[in-house]
């Protein structure tokens, strides 16, 4: 019976890392496409900012807002706790915002004044995650390969001989 050592099991399990990074890269590409679709196909509307919260703490920097959107057909949509990158939050510190709405889309509401920046951020996240996926893939591949070579050169369960003159 040939059982794997703990390091072999961990090395095999490490294949999860590049797979997760590939998933996240795909997710960021989907977000980029959804943002573009909503910006291009969504209906134009004016949103009232009902809450704007920006945290300036050094350890936690973020911005959140709640929107009340009146659609052209008279319906009212409310979206709460919409997160924004801290670096562009100052661009939406207003009482009303021009938005694009595409119900049923992955990104139903986009703020017109920052859509370009949001798409570039999502696309750069996809690119960085894709590069990290390749780095993780190469590292895990090399690790598994080195363990395989080591196990082939030294049969499992055998202890190498002790050199003469050294204590056991």
N, C-alpha and C positions, 0 to 999 in steps of 0.2 A: 504494500500500500504506500503510495507516494503522496504525502500530505504537504501542503505548502507552509512555509514558515510565515510568521507574522509580517515580516517585511515584504514578502511576496504578495500576501493578501492586501496589504495597504497599497502597494504599487499597483495592483490590479484595480483596487477601488478608486485609485486616483484618476482613473479615466472619467470619473464623474465630473471633474473640474473642467476639462475642455468642453464636455458636452453642455454643461450649464452655461459656460461662456458663449458657446454657439447659440444656445437658446436666447440668452439676453441680447446678443447682437441682432438676431432675427426680430426680437421684440422691439428694439430701438428702430430698426428699419420700418417695421409696421407702424410705429408711432409717427415717424417722419412722413410716411405715405398718408396716414389718416389725417394728420395736420394739414397737409397739402390739399387733400380731397375736400376737407371741410372749408378751407380757405377759398377754393375754386368753385365748389358746388353749393355751399351753404347760403342760406338767406341772410341778408344784411339786417341787423337789428341794433337797437340802442339798449344797453344794459345799465341799470342803476346799481351802483356799488353800495350794498347795504352794510358791509363790514370789510374793513381793511386792517390787517394785523401784520406788522413787520417786527420781527424780533432782532434786536441789535446786539444780543449777548454774544460774547466772543466764542463761547462753546457751541451755541446753536444760532445759526443765522438762517432765517427763512421768511417767507411772506405768504400770506393766505388772504383770500378774499371771498366774499359771498356776493353773488350777482342775482338780480331780479331782472329778467329779460322779457320785454314785451315784443312778441312776434308780430309780423305784419297782419296775420289773420286775427289778432286780438288775444290770443292765448298768452298766458304768463308762464314762463319757465323760471324756476329757482334752482340755482346751483350753489352749493355750500362747500366751504373748505377747499377751494381751488388753490392748489399750491403753485407758486411761481419761483423761478430761480431768484435768489436774493439780488444778484447783480443787475437784474432788469426790472425789479419791483418798483423802483422810483418812477418808471415810465408809465405806470398805471395808477398813480396816486391822484385820482380824479373822482368826481361825483358820478359821472356817466362815462361809459366807454362804448365805442363802436365795436360790435362783435359780428361774427359769422356763425350761424347755427345750422347744423346738419344732423337732425335727429336720427338715431340709430347708428351713427358712425362711431368708430372707436374713440374719436375726439369730437364730441358733439358741439362744444363751444370753443371758439378760438377768438382771442382778442386781436383785432386787425392791426393795431400798432406794433405788436411784438411777434407776429406770426413768423416772420423771416428769421428772427433770432431764435425762436423756439425750434424751428425746423433745423437750423444749423447746429444747435446744441444736441438735438436728438441724433442727427447724422454723425456728429463727432463722437458721441457716446457709442454709436454702433461701430464706428471705425476703431476706436480704442479697445472696445470689447473684442472685436474680431482679431486685432493684433495680439491681445492678451490670450485669446483662445489658441492662436498658433504657437505662442511661446509656451503655454501650458502643454499643448500637444507634443511639441518637441521634447520638453522636459520629461513628461510621463513616458513617452516612447523610449527615450534614452535610458531612463531609470529601469523600466521593465526589461529592456534589452541587456543592460549590464547585469541585472540579477539573473537573467536566463543564462548568459555566458558564464557567470560565476558558478551557477548550479551545474552546468555541463562539465566544467573543468574539475569540479570537486563533487564526487557522488554524495547524495544526500544521506546524512546519518553517519558518515565516516569522519573521524577526527584526524586531521593531518598529523604525521609523525612528529615527535618532539626531536629537535636537533640535538646531536650528542653534546654532552657537557652542560646542558641547561637543566634546571630543576623542573620536575613535572608539575 
